Amino acid sequence: MEFTFTERNGTRVAILQATGIVIHEVQDALDMMAEARYQDCDYIILKEEHLDPSFFELKTGMAGEMLQKFSNYRASLAIVGDFTKYTSKSLRDFIRESNKFKRINFVGTVEEGVERMTGKM
């Protein structure tokens, strides 16, 4: 996986550079996390389009399992997208709760993701 990096307030953030779905299952997210850590980074930003659509169907368990892995490994993820199109109350609740704890963040722009993970928000 290819990343570009930005640093702010002493925190290095990896921004995934890819086209299409690259996270098909939780193991792909772990591989992405390992690659970012290899490059000395615990903060990752990716786009909604990089995730398999099943991530947004909570019954699949993918979102919850990814959140748990990021929590276990003390890494943070920002997912950039327009989440207003999702009408599931449980998904909206998941997004709201995730944003409270800042382990997995759902944001509108890459800049917002960088700000959340570097302590500016």
CYANA upper distance limits for C-alpha pairs under 8 A (distance plus 0.5 A):
  1 MET  CA     16 LEU  CA      7.78
  1 MET  CA     17 GLN  CA      8.10
  1 MET  CA     18 ALA  CA      8.17
  1 MET  CA     32 MET  CA      7.23
  1 MET  CA     35 GLU  CA      7.69
  2 GLU  CA     16 LEU  CA      6.58
  2 GLU  CA     17 GLN  CA      6.01
  2 GLU  CA     18 ALA  CA      7.62
  3 PHE  CA     14 ALA  CA      6.23
  3 PHE  CA     15 ILE  CA      5.69
  3 PHE  CA     16 LEU  CA      5.05
  3 PHE  CA     17 GLN  CA      5.82
  3 PHE  CA     36 ALA  CA      8.32
  4 THR  CA     14 ALA  CA      6.32
  4 THR  CA     15 ILE  CA      5.69
  4 THR  CA     16 LEU  CA      7.15
  4 THR  CA     17 GLN  CA      7.34
  5 PHE  CA     12 ARG  CA      7.26
  5 PHE  CA     13 VAL  CA      6.07
  5 PHE  CA     14 ALA  CA      5.14
  5 PHE  CA     15 ILE  CA      6.49
  6 THR  CA     12 ARG  CA      6.31
  6 THR  CA     13 VAL  CA      5.83
  6 THR  CA     14 ALA  CA      7.23
  6 THR  CA     15 ILE  CA      8.36
  7 GLU  CA     11 THR  CA      5.88
  7 GLU  CA     12 ARG  CA      4.79
  7 GLU  CA     13 VAL  CA      6.52
  8 ARG  CA     12 ARG  CA      7.12
  8 ARG  CA    114 VAL  CA      8.49
  8 ARG  CA    118 THR  CA      6.71
  9 ASN  CA    118 THR  CA      6.72
  9 ASN  CA    119 GLY  CA      8.27
 10 GLY  CA    118 THR  CA      8.40
 11 THR  CA    117 MET  CA      8.43
 11 THR  CA    118 THR  CA      6.31
 12 ARG  CA     40 ASP  CA      8.48
 12 ARG  CA     41 CYS  CA      6.39
 12 ARG  CA     42 ASP  CA      8.21
 12 ARG  CA     43 TYR  CA      7.39
 13 VAL  CA     41 CYS  CA      6.79
 13 VAL  CA     42 ASP  CA      7.77
 13 VAL  CA     43 TYR  CA      5.38
 13 VAL  CA     44 ILE  CA      6.29
 13 VAL  CA     45 ILE  CA      7.85
 13 VAL  CA    114 VAL  CA      7.38
 13 VAL  CA    117 MET  CA      8.36
 14 ALA  CA     36 ALA  CA      7.13
 14 ALA  CA     41 CYS  CA      7.01
 14 ALA  CA     42 ASP  CA      8.46
 14 ALA  CA     43 TYR  CA      6.55
 14 ALA  CA     44 ILE  CA      5.23
 14 ALA  CA     45 ILE  CA      6.65
 15 ILE  CA     44 ILE  CA      6.34
 15 ILE  CA     45 ILE  CA      5.20
 15 ILE  CA     46 LEU  CA      6.65
 16 LEU  CA     44 ILE  CA      7.72
 16 LEU  CA     45 ILE  CA      6.59
 16 LEU  CA     46 LEU  CA      5.73
 16 LEU  CA     47 LYS  CA      8.40
 17 GLN  CA     46 LEU  CA      8.38
 18 ALA  CA     22 VAL  CA      8.00
 18 ALA  CA     50 HIS  CA      7.87
 19 THR  CA     49 GLU  CA      8.37
 19 THR  CA     50 HIS  CA      7.57
 20 GLY  CA     49 GLU  CA      6.32
 20 GLY  CA     50 HIS  CA      5.88
 21 ILE  CA     49 GLU  CA      6.47
 21 ILE  CA     50 HIS  CA      4.57
 21 ILE  CA     51 LEU  CA      5.83
 21 ILE  CA     52 ASP  CA      6.38
 22 VAL  CA     28 ASP  CA      7.80
 22 VAL  CA     50 HIS  CA      5.67
 22 VAL  CA     51 LEU  CA      6.88
 22 VAL  CA     52 ASP  CA      8.10
 23 ILE  CA     28 ASP  CA      5.65
 23 ILE  CA     29 ALA  CA      6.43
 23 ILE  CA     50 HIS  CA      6.51
 23 ILE  CA     51 LEU  CA      5.38
 23 ILE  CA     52 ASP  CA      6.45
 24 HIS  CA     28 ASP  CA      6.93
 24 HIS  CA     51 LEU  CA      6.98
 24 HIS  CA     52 ASP  CA      5.49
 25 GLU  CA     29 ALA  CA      7.51
 25 GLU  CA     52 ASP  CA      7.99
 25 GLU  CA     62 MET  CA      7.51
 26 VAL  CA     30 LEU  CA      6.89
 26 VAL  CA     62 MET  CA      6.93
 26 VAL  CA     65 GLU  CA      7.52
 26 VAL  CA     66 MET  CA      6.42
 27 GLN  CA     31 ASP  CA      6.63
 28 ASP  CA     32 MET  CA      6.67
 29 ALA  CA     33 MET  CA      6.61
 29 ALA  CA     66 MET  CA      7.67
 30 LEU  CA     34 ALA  CA      6.59
 30 LEU  CA     69 LYS  CA      8.06
 31 ASP  CA     35 GLU  CA      6.68
 32 MET  CA     36 ALA  CA      6.73
 33 MET  CA     37 ARG  CA      6.61
 33 MET  CA     42 ASP  CA      7.86
 33 MET  CA     44 ILE  CA      8.12
 33 MET  CA     75 ALA  CA      8.14
 34 ALA  CA     38 TYR  CA      6.54
 35 GLU  CA     39 GLN  CA      7.02
 36 ALA  CA     40 ASP  CA      6.98
 36 ALA  CA     41 CYS  CA      5.71
 36 ALA  CA     42 ASP  CA      7.12
 36 ALA  CA     43 TYR  CA      8.38
 36 ALA  CA     44 ILE  CA      7.84
 37 ARG  CA     41 CYS  CA      5.26
 37 ARG  CA     42 ASP  CA      6.28
 42 ASP  CA     74 ARG  CA      7.99
 42 ASP  CA     75 ALA  CA      5.27
 42 ASP  CA     76 SER  CA      6.77
 43 TYR  CA     75 ALA  CA      6.46
 43 TYR  CA     76 SER  CA      5.32
 43 TYR  CA     77 LEU  CA      6.44
 43 TYR  CA    117 MET  CA      7.45
 44 ILE  CA     75 ALA  CA      8.46
 44 ILE  CA     76 SER  CA      6.73
 44 ILE  CA     77 LEU  CA      5.32
 44 ILE  CA     78 ALA  CA      6.79
 45 ILE  CA     77 LEU  CA      6.20
 45 ILE  CA     78 ALA  CA      5.17
 45 ILE  CA     79 ILE  CA      6.45
 45 ILE  CA     80 VAL  CA      7.78
 45 ILE  CA    110 VAL  CA      7.57
 45 ILE  CA    113 GLY  CA      7.27
 45 ILE  CA    114 VAL  CA      8.33
 46 LEU  CA     50 HIS  CA      7.14
 46 LEU  CA     77 LEU  CA      8.12
 46 LEU  CA     78 ALA  CA      6.89
 46 LEU  CA     79 ILE  CA      5.68
 46 LEU  CA     80 VAL  CA      6.71
 47 LYS  CA     51 LEU  CA      7.96
 47 LYS  CA     79 ILE  CA      5.81
 47 LYS  CA     80 VAL  CA      5.07
 47 LYS  CA     81 GLY  CA      6.65
 48 GLU  CA     79 ILE  CA      6.33
 48 GLU  CA     80 VAL  CA      6.15
 48 GLU  CA     81 GLY  CA      5.68
 49 GLU  CA     81 GLY  CA      8.43
 51 LEU  CA     55 PHE  CA      7.07
 53 PRO  CA     57 GLU  CA      7.78
 54 SER  CA     58 LEU  CA      8.23
 54 SER  CA     60 THR  CA      6.99
 54 SER  CA     62 MET  CA      7.63
 55 PHE  CA     60 THR  CA      7.74
 55 PHE  CA     61 GLY  CA      8.16
 55 PHE  CA     62 MET  CA      5.75
 55 PHE  CA     63 ALA  CA      5.68
 56 PHE  CA     63 ALA  CA      7.43
 56 PHE  CA     91 LEU  CA      7.51
 57 GLU  CA     61 GLY  CA      8.27
 57 GLU  CA     91 LEU  CA      8.02
 58 LEU  CA     62 MET  CA      7.49
 58 LEU  CA     63 ALA  CA      6.91
 58 LEU  CA     64 GLY  CA      7.90
 58 LEU  CA     90 SER  CA      8.08
 58 LEU  CA     91 LEU  CA      7.09
 61 GLY  CA     65 GLU  CA      6.51
 62 MET  CA     66 MET  CA      6.56
 63 ALA  CA     67 LEU  CA      6.64
 64 GLY  CA     68 GLN  CA      6.70
 65 GLU  CA     69 LYS  CA      6.75
 66 MET  CA     70 PHE  CA      6.68
 67 LEU  CA     71 SER  CA      6.61
 67 LEU  CA    103 ARG  CA      7.62
 67 LEU  CA    104 ILE  CA      6.82
 68 GLN  CA     72 ASN  CA      6.50
 69 LYS  CA     73 TYR  CA      6.60
 70 PHE  CA     74 ARG  CA      6.27
 70 PHE  CA     75 ALA  CA      5.49
 70 PHE  CA     76 SER  CA      6.67
 70 PHE  CA     77 LEU  CA      8.03
 70 PHE  CA    103 ARG  CA      7.25
 70 PHE  CA    104 ILE  CA      8.10
 71 SER  CA     75 ALA  CA      6.92
 71 SER  CA     76 SER  CA      8.21
 71 SER  CA    103 ARG  CA      6.93
 74 ARG  CA    103 ARG  CA      8.47
 75 ALA  CA    103 ARG  CA      7.47
 76 SER  CA    102 LYS  CA      7.71
 76 SER  CA    103 ARG  CA      5.20
 76 SER  CA    104 ILE  CA      6.34
 76 SER  CA    105 ASN  CA      8.40
 76 SER  CA    117 MET  CA      7.90
 77 LEU  CA    103 ARG  CA      6.74
 77 LEU  CA    104 ILE  CA      5.23
 77 LEU  CA    105 ASN  CA      6.60
 78 ALA  CA    104 ILE  CA      6.22
 78 ALA  CA    105 ASN  CA      4.95
 78 ALA  CA    106 PHE  CA      6.31
 78 ALA  CA    107 VAL  CA      7.16
 78 ALA  CA    113 GLY  CA      5.90
 78 ALA  CA    117 MET  CA      8.48
 79 ILE  CA    104 ILE  CA      7.95
 79 ILE  CA    105 ASN  CA      6.55
 79 ILE  CA    106 PHE  CA      5.48
 79 ILE  CA    107 VAL  CA      6.59
 79 ILE  CA    113 GLY  CA      8.06
 80 VAL  CA    106 PHE  CA      6.66
 80 VAL  CA    107 VAL  CA      5.48
 80 VAL  CA    108 GLY  CA      5.81
 80 VAL  CA    109 THR  CA      6.04
 80 VAL  CA    110 VAL  CA      6.72
 80 VAL  CA    113 GLY  CA      7.78
 81 GLY  CA    106 PHE  CA      7.84
 81 GLY  CA    107 VAL  CA      6.87
 81 GLY  CA    108 GLY  CA      5.73
 81 GLY  CA    109 THR  CA      7.53
 82 ASP  CA    107 VAL  CA      8.38
 82 ASP  CA    108 GLY  CA      6.57
 83 PHE  CA    106 PHE  CA      8.32
 86 TYR  CA     91 LEU  CA      7.92
 86 TYR  CA     92 ARG  CA      7.89
 87 THR  CA     91 LEU  CA      8.23
 87 THR  CA     92 ARG  CA      7.84
 88 SER  CA     92 ARG  CA      6.74
 89 LYS  CA     93 ASP  CA      6.59
 90 SER  CA     94 PHE  CA      6.59
 91 LEU  CA     95 ILE  CA      6.63
 92 ARG  CA     96 ARG  CA      6.69
 93 ASP  CA     97 GLU  CA      6.57
 94 PHE  CA     98 SER  CA      6.42
 95 ILE  CA     99 ASN  CA      6.66
 95 ILE  CA    105 ASN  CA      8.06
 95 ILE  CA    106 PHE  CA      6.90
 96 ARG  CA    100 LYS  CA      6.99
 97 GLU  CA    101 PHE  CA      7.21
 98 SER  CA    102 LYS  CA      6.62
 98 SER  CA    103 ARG  CA      7.20
 98 SER  CA    104 ILE  CA      6.11
 98 SER  CA    105 ASN  CA      6.57
 98 SER  CA    106 PHE  CA      8.20
 99 ASN  CA    103 ARG  CA      7.97
 99 ASN  CA    104 ILE  CA      7.09
 99 ASN  CA    105 ASN  CA      5.39
 99 ASN  CA    106 PHE  CA      6.96
102 LYS  CA    116 ARG  CA      8.03
102 LYS  CA    117 MET  CA      8.11
105 ASN  CA    113 GLY  CA      7.75
105 ASN  CA    116 ARG  CA      8.39
106 PHE  CA    113 GLY  CA      8.41
107 VAL  CA    112 GLU  CA      6.69
107 VAL  CA    113 GLY  CA      6.46
108 GLY  CA    112 GLU  CA      7.21
108 GLY  CA    113 GLY  CA      8.40
109 THR  CA    113 GLY  CA      6.94
110 VAL  CA    114 VAL  CA      6.76
111 GLU  CA    115 GLU  CA      6.66
112 GLU  CA    116 ARG  CA      6.66
113 GLY  CA    117 MET  CA      6.78
114 VAL  CA    118 THR  CA      6.52
115 GLU  CA    119 GLY  CA      6.66
115 GLU  CA    120 LYS  CA      5.42
115 GLU  CA    121 MET  CA      6.37
116 ARG  CA    120 LYS  CA      6.58
116 ARG  CA    121 MET  CA      5.69
